[in-house]
Amino acid sequence: MSRAQTEQLQQKGYFGQFGGSFVPPELQEALDYLEEQFNRFKDDEDFNNEFRYYLKEYVGRENPLTFARNLTEKLGGAKIYLKREDLNHMGAHKVNNVLGQILLAKRMGAKRVIAETGAGQHGVATAMGCAMFNMECVIYMGSEDTKRQALNVFRMEMLGAKVVPVSKGQGRLKEAVDEALNDLVANYKNTFYLLGSAVGPHPYPLMVKHFQSVISEESKRQILEKEGRLPDAVVAAVGGGSNAIGAFAHYIDEPSVRLIGVEPEKAATITEGVPAIIHGFKTLTLLDEQGNPRPTFSIAAGLDYPGVGPEHSYLKECGRAEYYTVTDDEVLDAFQLLCKTEGIIPALESSHALAYAFKLAPQMEKDQIIIVNLSGRGDKDVQHAYNLFQNRKQNN
């Protein structure tokens, strides 16, 4: 490949062979304009001052990097620190990206915002942002996820959003993304698509990483203050990949730090996927025998997606990051253990990262350090978790 071709690929948002933009010409025009505006404002002093203002005064950042002393003692081995995204306003990391994109939408003159959501946290954060800035808000959500996350559906509606259940296919996150993209194609002239994960056509993966990188920006500074050195590993759950790419961002160029992504066993996109185009970008994807996206399942609705952010695919391919799977039982055990040892109820998504970290810590020395990105709190999951524990008890 020539240097000119390489530069062209990079300009289109490629990470190695992954990424790009595979959309209809009219939508590409809208994405080119979005990229132009993002590049214009991401380094603009006034924009960043406003972004930082809302992160502090509305979200409550910076959030703590908490040493899980009881958990560390119980497991033995490495020290475990928790990056407390669960303490953000609305209870998850999603709000970081929403604020960044909503401020961009405001500067672009948008009055109508659409979004997709799986676990509901991105939908709630988007509804919150639209309420604050007086924008029309439409949230697409798989019909199965509306049942699993009924409390978040009510939250979105309380905040003024219109929640549209999508019953096609499995009625999960993939189908919600499909419908949001259909809406964007039909209404791109007056609609801003506030994509919640580090997926989709360029420039969305870059935008989401940019706004979520505040997670690792803070944790890197905090661990240096607390321990005087970098961690040995950073662990995060991976579905689409937004919390993980935010948790990894400022460590990617630190080769001494292991970057570990954790997937559901039944939605192991990076572990089992092959390169394919999904939702307008190329990435590792779970495909069936006909070459279509394969049905997936996770007890955590936010991880139930057959693709993943293109940068994660690249980090796996080039060997910079490691990706592993955990079982549903391991996730539920980790959920319960954090509750009982530290008095923190984690999201089921975050419990995937915890489950792997709990296996890893005893294999490491006591002077080593693991940072787990606690991407969200478990309020939204309590009823669902109760049902899962009851089913497990009955089946044992």
N, C-alpha and C positions, 0 to 999 in steps of 0.2 A: 504493500500500500504506500502511495506517495505521501510526502509531507503535506501537500495540499489536501489530499483526501483525509488524512488523519485530522488536520485542523478542522475540516468541514464536519467530520463526525463529532468532534469535541464540541463544536459550536451547536450541534443539534442535540447535545445532552447525552452522549454515550459514555458508558463506563465499560471499557473494553468492547466486547460485542453486544453488550446489553444497553437498553434504553431506547433513545430515539423517539420518533413521533410518527405513528401510522394512522392517520385520520383523514377524513374527507377534506378537499381543498378549502372549502369555506370555513371549516373549523380550524384548519391550519393557520388561516389568516388571523383568526381570533387568538390563537395560541402565540403566534409571532408578536402580536400586539401586547399580550400578557407578558411575554418574555422581555420585550422592550421596556415596559413599565416597571417590571421587577428589577431589571438591571439599573434603571434610572433611580429607583428609590432605596434599594437595599443598602447603599452607602451614603444616602442623603442624611445630613445631620438632623434636620427637623423631623424627618420620618423616624429615625432611630431614637431620638429623644422622646417622641410620643409613644413609641413602642415600649421603651424602657419605663416610661411613666405608668402605663397600664399594667405592665408586668409587676411593678412594685405595688401600686396603689389598688389594683383590682384583683390581680391573681394572688398577690401576697409573696412574691419572690423577693430575695432568694429563699428557697426552702432548704431545710437542714440536710446534712449528710450525717445520718445517725449511726453511731456505733451500736450494733446489736450485741450487747455484752452477754446477756443470758443465753442467747442462741449460740454465740461463739463458744461459750463455756460448755454448753450441752453437746455440741457437735465435736469439739476438739479440733485442732488444726488451725487453719487460717482465720484471721480476724474478718468478720463480716460487717460491712458498712451498707446502709440502705440510703439511696438517693430518694428523698421523700416527695416524689411527684404527687403522691396521694394527698398531700396537704395543700395542693393548689386549690383555688376557688373552682368549684364544680368537680373536684375530686380526681383529676387525672392530668396527664401531660398534654392532652389534646388542646387545651386552652392556649398553650404557647403559640402553636401554629395558627389557630383560629384568629387570635388577635393580630398577628402579623398580616395574614391574608385579608382580614376585614378592613384593616387600615389601608391596605393596597387597593381594595375594592372601592373604598370611600374616595380615594384620590383619583380613581378611574371613573368616578361618577356613577357607579352601579347603584341601583335601587332594589334589585331583586337578586337574592342569593339562594343557590341550591347546594345541597350536600348529600352525601351518602353516609350511612352509619351502620355498624354491626352491633357492638355492645351498647351503643347509644351515647357513649361519652362524647364522641365527636359531634353528634347531633345536638346534644345538650349545650355544648360549648358554642356551636354555631348559632343556635337559637338565642343564647345569651348575648353573643356579639351583635346579632341583628337587632335585638331588642334595644341594646345600648345605643346603636347608631341609626335606629328607625328605618330598617330595611325589611322588605318582604322576605320571608324565609320559608323554603320548602325543603323538607328532609325525606329522602327515600330510604326505606328500611325493609329488609326482608320480612315477610309475614311471620315466618317462624321466629325471627329475632324479636318481633314486636311482642310475641307471647313470652319469650324468655326474659325480656327486659321491659316488661309492662310499666314499671316504675319510671324508667327513663323516658318512655313514650309520654307519660303524663307530665313529666318535667318539661319536655319540649313544648307540649301544648300549652302548659302554664306560661311559658315564656313567649308565646305568641306564634309559634311555628305551626305550619301545616305538615303533618306526618302522613306520608303516602306509603301504605303497606304494598309490598311487591310480592305477588304470589306465584310468579312464573318460576319454572325450574325447581330448585330446592327452597326458594323463598328465603335466601340468606344474603350474605354480604355481596357476593358476586353479582347477584341479580339486582341488588340495590345500585351497584355501580353501573350496571348496564342501563338502567332506567335514568339515572342521573346524566349519563353521557348522551342518551337519546334526547333528553330535555335540552341539554347544552347545544346539540347540533341544531335543534329546532329554534332555539331562542338566544343564540350566542350574542346577538347584537345588543340585548338589554339585560343579560344575565351573567353573573359571576359564579363560576363553579368553585366552591371552596372545598377542595379535595383534602381528605383528612389524613391520608397515609402517604408514605414516600413512594407512591406508585403513579401510574398514568403516563401520558405523553409528556415530553419535555415542554415547559420547564417545571412541571409539578414536583418531580423528585428532588430537584435542586432547591426549590422554594421551601418545601417541607423540611429538608435537612437544615437549611439556613435558619429557619425560625425555631426548630427544635434543638439546634446545637447549643442553646443556652444551658441545656441539661449538663453536658460534659464540660462546658466552659466553667460552670460553677463547681462541679464535682472535682475537677482537676485542681482548681485553686483551693478548695476546701480540704482535700486529702493532703496537699502539700503543707497546709497550715497545721493539720492535725497530726500527721505522721512524718512530715519532712521528706516525703518521697512519693513516687507514683505507685498506684496499685499494681498488683501482679496480674489481676484479671478484672474485666468489667463484663457483667452478665446481664442480658436483657432478653425478654420474650420477643418473638418475631411472628407477626402475622403478615400484614402489609409491610411493616418495618419502620414506622415513624419513631416510636420511642427508642428503638434499638439504634437507629442511625443517629439520633440526637445524643444518646448515651455514648456512642462510639466516636463521634465526630472529632473531638479535640485529642483523641488518643491514636487516631489512625497513623499518624506520623511518629508514634512512640513505639518502636518495635519491641520494647521490653514488656509491654502491656498486652496480655492475651485478650482478644475480643471474642466473646462467646455469645452466640444467639441460640435461643431455645424455642423449638417448635412443638406443636402437638403431634403425637404419634400418628394420628389419623388425618393430619393436614401438613405433612412433612414436605413442603414445597421445595426447600433448598436441598434437603437431604435426598429426595427422590425425583425431583423435577428435571425436565429437559428444556433446552432453549426453545421458546415459542413466543408468538405475539399474542398478547391478551390486553384488552382495554387500551389499545393504542400505543403499546410499548413492548419491547422485547425483553423477556426475562425468563428465569427458570419457572416452569409451570407444570403442574400435575395434569397429564392428559390421559384420556381413555383410549380404547383401541381404535376409535374413529378419529382420533386427533383433536377431540374437543376437550375443554377444561373438565377435569374429573370431579365428581362430587366429593366434597370434603366434610369433615365433622370435627368440631372441638367443643368441649364443655364450656369454653370461653368464646362467646360470640365474636369478639373482636379479633380472634385469630383464625376464623373460619373462612379462608380465602385460598383459591388454588394457585395464585401467583405471589410475587413478593417484589419489593422495591428493587430496581435494577442495580443499584449500588451494592446491595447485599449479594446479589448474584455474582457481581464482579469480585467482591471481597472473598467470597467462597472460592471462585475460580482461580484467583491469584494467590490464595493461601494466606491472606492477611487475617481473615477471621475464621472461626470455627463454628460449626452449627451442629446441634444435637437435638434429639427428640426425648420427650418424657411421656409417660403414660398418664391416663386420667387419674388412676389411683395415686400415683406419685404427686400429682398436682393437688389432689384433695388432702393428702397427708401434709404437704408443705403449707397449704392454706391453714390447716388446723394448728400446725406446729408454731407458726408465727403468731397466731392468735394467742396461744397458751403461754408462749415464752416471752413475748415482747408487748402484748396488749395492743397489737396492730392487726386490723382485719384487712387483708390485701385483696385486690381484685383477682379474679380467677386467671386473667391474662398474666398479671404479675407473678402469680403463683407458679407458672411454668418456669420462669427464671429462678425463682426461689428453689423449686424442686431440683434443678440441676446444681445450683450453688450448694445445696445441702449435701449432695453426693460428692461434690468436688472438695469442699472445705476440709474434711477429715483426711484427704489424701495429700494435703499441703502442710508446710511447716507453720508453727505458731507465730512466727514473725512475718508471715506473708499476709497479703491483703486482697480481699475480694470486695468489689463494689457491685451491689445488685441494684438495678434500676427498678424501684418500686413504682411502676408506671401509673397505678391508680388504686383507689381504696375500694373495699369490697361491699359497701352499702348496697350497691345495685345488685349484688350477687347473693345476698343472704338467703332469700327465699329459694332461689335456684340451687344454692349450695345445700340448703336443708333437704331439698328433694333428692339431690344426688347422694347425700349421706344416708338418707332413709332407704333409697333403692339399694345402695351398697350393703346396708345392714340386712335387708331382706334376702339378698342374693348370696350372702355368706353363711 
